[in-house]
Amino acid sequence: MPVNEELILKPTTESDRTYVYRLNFLTETFGDEHGELEDSYDEWADYYAAEWEPENGGFTAWIGNTPAGGVWLLWGRDDRHGYGHVADDIPELAIAVEERYSGHGIGGALLDAATELARELGAPAISLSVDPRNARAEYLYLKKGFEPTGIERHGHKVLKRSTAL
């Protein structure tokens, strides 16, 4: 990130839905524009992007006029949820950073903003899932205070972070 450009986080709105689809793609490919998609990608894109509602919360990250990443919250239910679901009162987050901005602190800023938002919305914690092949992301999540829950779904580890101050 250029030194003279500051990171701006904007709350998500309905007009961000197309970008949420792109970010969801990046979560699947670990940021690789040419990465392979799993056979179940479309099914999970329906949940993570099509069923996402802006009022559930989230942020897009911007460097100047360039979108740099984003995070969005999903409030799953026992009968319909994503990989990182822990409980109905704990939102799952999905997050991605554009490859050109990887390693510039954007992921950490998005995780902190999502945790603060979950706290403001009354959630006791926030959760996510991580593919063990995405070691860079898992390292960041653990560094930011996410802890293993012991739950594993579709080969993904489920982590949780308390929203308590």
C-alpha positions in Angstrom: 0.0 0.0 0.0 1.5 3.3 -0.9 2.5 5.3 2.1 0.5 8.3 1.0 -2.7 6.3 0.7 -4.8 5.5 3.8 -7.1 2.6 4.3 -10.8 3.5 4.4 -13.4 1.0 5.6 -16.9 1.6 4.4 -20.0 -0.2 5.7 -21.4 -2.6 3.1 -24.6 -1.8 1.2 -26.7 -3.6 -1.4 -24.6 -1.9 -4.1 -21.6 -4.0 -2.8 -23.2 -7.3 -3.7 -21.3 -7.8 -6.9 -18.0 -7.1 -5.0 -19.1 -9.6 -2.3 -19.4 -12.2 -5.1 -15.8 -11.3 -6.2 -14.5 -11.5 -2.6 -16.3 -14.8 -2.2 -14.4 -16.1 -5.3 -11.2 -14.9 -3.7 -11.9 -16.8 -0.5 -12.3 -20.0 -2.5 -9.0 -19.5 -4.5 -6.9 -18.0 -1.6 -6.6 -14.8 -3.7 -5.4 -16.6 -6.9 -7.2 -15.1 -9.9 -6.6 -18.3 -11.8 -7.2 -20.8 -8.9 -9.4 -23.8 -9.4 -12.9 -23.8 -7.9 -14.3 -26.7 -6.0 -17.3 -28.5 -7.6 -19.5 -27.2 -4.8 -18.5 -23.5 -5.4 -21.9 -22.4 -6.9 -23.8 -23.9 -4.0 -21.7 -22.1 -1.4 -21.7 -18.9 -3.4 -25.5 -18.9 -3.1 -25.1 -19.0 0.7 -22.1 -16.6 1.1 -23.1 -14.0 -1.5 -26.6 -14.4 -2.8 -28.2 -14.9 0.7 -26.0 -12.3 2.3 -28.0 -9.2 3.5 -26.3 -5.8 3.9 -28.0 -5.3 7.2 -26.1 -8.3 8.6 -23.0 -6.2 8.5 -19.7 -5.9 6.8 -17.1 -3.5 5.4 -15.4 -2.9 2.1 -11.7 -1.8 2.3 -10.5 1.0 0.0 -7.1 2.4 -0.8 -7.9 5.7 -2.6 -10.5 4.8 -5.3 -9.4 1.1 -5.4 -11.3 -1.6 -3.6 -8.8 -3.6 -1.6 -10.9 -6.2 0.2 -13.8 -6.8 2.4 -15.5 -8.7 5.2 -19.1 -9.6 5.6 -21.1 -11.2 8.4 -23.5 -14.1 8.0 -25.9 -15.0 10.7 -26.4 -18.7 10.1 -29.0 -21.0 11.7 -28.8 -24.6 12.8 -30.6 -25.6 9.6 -28.8 -23.3 7.2 -25.2 -22.1 7.7 -21.7 -21.8 6.3 -18.6 -23.7 7.2 -17.7 -21.4 10.1 -21.0 -21.6 12.0 -20.8 -22.1 15.7 -24.1 -20.9 17.1 -27.1 -18.8 16.0 -26.1 -15.8 18.1 -22.5 -15.8 16.8 -22.1 -14.4 13.2 -19.7 -16.1 10.8 -17.4 -13.8 8.9 -16.1 -14.2 5.4 -13.1 -12.1 4.4 -10.8 -11.6 1.4 -8.1 -9.1 0.5 -7.1 -8.3 -3.1 -3.8 -9.9 -3.8 -2.1 -6.6 -4.7 -2.7 -5.5 -1.1 -1.8 -8.7 0.7 0.6 -8.2 3.5 -0.3 -4.5 4.2 -2.5 -5.0 7.3 -5.8 -4.8 5.6 -6.9 -8.3 6.7 -6.2 -7.5 10.3 -8.0 -4.2 10.1 -11.0 -5.9 8.6 -11.0 -8.6 11.3 -10.9 -6.0 14.0 -13.7 -4.0 12.4 -15.9 -7.1 12.0 -15.3 -8.1 15.6 -16.2 -4.6 16.8 -19.4 -4.7 14.7 -20.4 -8.1 16.1 -19.9 -6.7 19.6 -22.1 -3.7 18.8 -24.7 -6.1 17.4 -24.7 -8.0 20.7 -22.9 -11.1 19.6 -20.7 -12.8 22.3 -18.2 -13.9 19.7 -17.5 -14.1 15.9 -16.4 -17.1 14.0 -14.9 -18.2 10.7 -13.6 -21.2 8.9 -10.2 -21.7 7.4 -8.9 -24.2 4.9 -5.7 -25.7 6.4 -4.0 -25.2 3.0 -4.3 -21.4 3.6 -1.6 -21.2 6.2 -1.1 -17.4 5.8 -4.7 -16.7 6.7 -4.7 -19.2 9.6 -1.6 -17.5 11.0 -3.4 -14.1 10.8 -6.5 -15.4 12.5 -4.6 -16.9 15.4 -2.5 -13.8 15.7 -5.7 -11.7 15.9 -7.1 -13.9 18.8 -9.2 -16.4 17.0 -9.1 -19.8 18.8 -9.8 -23.3 17.5 -13.3 -24.6 18.4 -12.6 -28.2 17.7 -15.2 -28.2 15.0 -14.2 -29.2 11.4 -16.5 -28.9 8.4 -15.6 -30.1 4.9 -12.0 -30.1 5.9 -12.0 -26.5 7.2 -11.1 -25.6 10.8 -13.7 -23.5 12.6 -12.2 -20.7 14.7 -13.9 -18.3 17.1 -12.9 -14.9 18.7 -14.6 -13.4 21.7 -16.1 -9.9 21.3 -15.6 -9.1 25.0 -13.4 -6.1 25.7 
